[in-house]
Amino acid sequence: MSQVRYAPPTEVPGLAARRIAADILDGVLHKHRTLDDQLEGAAAHPGLKTLSDRDRALMRRLVATILRRLGTLGHILSRLLDRGVPTDAPRAQSALLIGAAQILWMDVPDHAAVDLSVRMVQSDRRAAKYAGLVNAVLRRCAREGQPLIDEVAAQTLDIPPWLMARWTAHYGETATKEMAVALSHEPSLDLTVKSEADAWATRLHGEVLPTGSVRTLLQGSVTMLPGFDDGQWWVQDAAAALPTRLFGDLKGKRIVDLCAAPGGKTAQLVQGGAQVTAIDRSPNRVARLRENLARLSLEAETVVVDGTEYPGEGFDGVLLDAPCSSTGTIRRHPDVAWLKQDSDIVMLTALQRRLLQKAASILKPGGTLVYCTCSLEPEEGEQAIADLLAKDSSMRRAPADASEVAGLAEIVTPDGDLRTLPSHLPHADPRLGGLDGFYAARLIKS
Ligand SMILES: C[S@@+](CC[C@H](N)C(=O)[O-])C[C@H]1O[C@@H](n2cnc3c(N)ncnc32)[C@H](O)[C@@H]1O
C-alpha cells in the first residue's frame, strides 16, 4: 500500500530573506543592535545559515538601503498613509519599508516586492489585518514614489538631525549637503591588493584609484571572488588605506598597532616590510585578525591586551587607529547614523586621549606616531591631536604632503593632517565615487 507522505508547505522563494531583513531592521531600530552584531559572530541571526549566498547578499543590501534612506522612506510612507504607519504591528511597518526600498532603489520587480511584503504581514498574527493596506500603499509607491523622492531630494532627511547639526557646525552647510548626497549612494567594494593592481582591477571588473586601491561594483560574498582564497587582497575602504602611508618606508621598522583588529592596517604594515606587534583588547576580534593574516600569508605578533596597559616600549612607530563613533563609515555601516549619539562621542574621546598618551609614551625618541579615526567628528580627530600636543611637549606634528597621498591635495588640511570626506573622489557614476570619512595625523617624538 502506498503511503501518503507529509509534504511541508514550501515557502515562496525570497520570503525568508525578507523576514530576516525585517528581524535585523527591527534589531537596529528598536533593540539598539548593530548590523555587524546581527550579521556575524556568535549573536548573528540564526536564520542566516539557511539562506543561499545570493539571498544573504540581497538581504544585506536591502537592510543597508533602508537604513541609508530611512528619512526619505519615512517621508514617502507618511505621504502614502492617511493615518500614518501602523504602530500596533511592527511587522507591518517593516514590510512597508522593505517593500518600498525594493521598489524605489533595488532591482526587484515591483509586483514581487509587493507580493513578498503582503505575504510577510499575512503570516504575522498582529500585522495580518494590514495586508490590504500594505498591498495598496506599495502599489501606490510603485506609481508615485519617484516624484515623492524628487520632492525632498534637496533636503537631508537621511542624516539624523544631531549629525547634521554637528557636521554643519564644523564643515559648513555646503560641504555637509555634499556629504549627505554622497552618503545616499550605495558604496563600491574597495580592496587593498598585495601587488598587480591593474591586473586585479581587470579580473574584478573594477578600476585602480589614484591611491592604488582597487574599486569594483561587484556584489555578493567577497569570499567567492577570485583572489580571496589565495590571499591576494583584503577589503579596505580606500580612505582607510591612507594613514599607514604616513610612516613612509616601513622596511625593518618595529611598529606596534595599538588597536589592530580586524587587521586591515596591520596587513598593510606587514606587507610594507615592518615587524609588527598587533594589539587589541577584544579576544574575538584578535582571533579574526589572526584568521585574516593567515589567509593573506602575513605574519605579526598578536597580543590581547588593553592598549592603555600594554607594557612594551621603544618602538620605531605606533599606529593608533582608535575606537571611535565611526561616523565616517556611514556609507558602509548605515546603522551607525541611527545608533550613535552625542554621549557616545563624549565617552570615546576620553578613551582616545588615554590611548594617545600611551602611544606617545611607548615610542623611542625620533619615533613616529600615526593617529587615525574613521570619524567625521573633530573631537575624535583634530581636537584629540591638539590636546596631546598641548600636554606633551615631546611630541610635534610632522605635516603630511599631498605627494604622500597620491597628490590628493583636497584631503590634506592646512595643518598637514589628512581629512577625507564621503564627498571626496567624485565620479561620474556616483557609486564609484566617495571615500569613508577618516582623520589621520603624524607626530614625531623628540
Ligand atoms: C577602528 S577599530 C581598528 C581597525 C583596525 N585598525 C583595522 O584597520 O582593521 C578599533 C579597535 O580598537 C579595539 N579597542 C577598543 N578599545 C581598545 C583598547 N582600550 N585597547 C586596545 N584595543 C581597543 C576594538 O576592539 C577595535 O578592534
The ligand as an SDF file (V2000), in Angstrom:
LIG
                    3D

 27 29  0  0  0  0  0  0  0  0999 V2000
   38.7610   51.1740   14.4980 C   0  0  0  0  0  0  0  0  0  0  0  0
   38.9330   49.5650   15.0680 S   0  0  0  0  0  0  0  0  0  0  0  0
   40.5070   49.1290   14.4480 C   0  0  0  0  0  0  0  0  0  0  0  0
   40.5090   48.7520   12.9820 C   0  0  0  0  0  0  0  0  0  0  0  0
   41.8410   48.1830   12.5530 C   0  0  0  0  0  0  0  0  0  0  0  0
   42.9430   49.0770   12.8560 N   0  0  0  0  0  0  0  0  0  0  0  0
   41.8780   47.8580   11.0720 C   0  0  0  0  0  0  0  0  0  0  0  0
   42.4120   48.6270   10.2770 O   0  0  0  0  0  0  0  0  0  0  0  0
   41.3620   46.7980   10.7020 O   0  0  0  0  0  0  0  0  0  0  0  0
   39.2490   49.8170   16.7470 C   0  0  0  0  0  0  0  0  0  0  0  0
   39.6790   48.5740   17.5140 C   0  0  0  0  0  0  0  0  0  0  0  0
   40.0760   49.0150   18.7990 O   0  0  0  0  0  0  0  0  0  0  0  0
   39.8130   47.9840   19.7270 C   0  0  0  0  0  0  0  0  0  0  0  0
   39.8720   48.6010   21.0720 N   0  0  0  0  0  0  0  0  0  0  0  0
   38.9450   49.3430   21.6850 C   0  0  0  0  0  0  0  0  0  0  0  0
   39.4020   49.7710   22.8660 N   0  0  0  0  0  0  0  0  0  0  0  0
   40.6560   49.2910   22.9820 C   0  0  0  0  0  0  0  0  0  0  0  0
   41.6530   49.3690   23.9870 C   0  0  0  0  0  0  0  0  0  0  0  0
   41.4510   50.0640   25.1150 N   0  0  0  0  0  0  0  0  0  0  0  0
   42.8190   48.7340   23.7740 N   0  0  0  0  0  0  0  0  0  0  0  0
   43.0310   48.0200   22.6460 C   0  0  0  0  0  0  0  0  0  0  0  0
   42.1170   47.8910   21.6860 N   0  0  0  0  0  0  0  0  0  0  0  0
   40.9530   48.5260   21.8510 C   0  0  0  0  0  0  0  0  0  0  0  0
   38.4880   47.4400   19.2860 C   0  0  0  0  0  0  0  0  0  0  0  0
   38.3090   46.1170   19.7640 O   0  0  0  0  0  0  0  0  0  0  0  0
   38.6160   47.5280   17.7610 C   0  0  0  0  0  0  0  0  0  0  0  0
   39.0330   46.3020   17.2430 O   0  0  0  0  0  0  0  0  0  0  0  0
  1  2  1  0
  2  3  1  0
  2 10  1  0
  3  4  1  0
  4  5  1  0
  5  6  1  0
  5  7  1  0
  7  8  2  0
  7  9  1  0
 10 11  1  0
 11 12  1  0
 11 26  1  0
 12 13  1  0
 13 14  1  0
 13 24  1  0
 14 15  1  0
 14 23  1  0
 15 16  2  0
 16 17  1  0
 17 18  1  0
 17 23  2  0
 18 19  1  0
 18 20  2  0
 20 21  1  0
 21 22  2  0
 22 23  1  0
 24 25  1  0
 24 26  1  0
 26 27  1  0
M  CHG  2   2   1   9  -1
M  END
$$$$
